[in-house]
Amino acid sequence: MMLIAPYLRGIGPSVFQNPDALRTANGAILAMDAIALMNALGVDTFSVVGHDWGSNIAEGLAVGWPQRLERMALISSLPRMGGLKTPSFRQAQRY
């Protein structure tokens, strides 16, 4: 078993190879980055834990590549995808 904790693009020591590349915080694009990383490492299936922004990325992985995920845990996350209704303020406080 291995643990992979990548930096999001543009964060930490990561760099953009093309200075003209558009910068984005789109969860779907970041999920594509995660799939590209797993492909490069030869990892077919994996579990993912997402916290805050990472939860949005994990949701993108679950929607776009469900066959690749074995398990998923979302921490400090409100549901944003899949047509779920926005929770009440009281429920959001519980998250």
Protein Blocks (a to p, Z undefined) as FASTA:
>chain_A
ZZdddddehiajbdcfblkbccdfbfklmmmmmmmmmmmnopabdcdddehjlmmmmmmm
mmmmmmlpmbdcdehiacfehhiacddfklmmmZZ
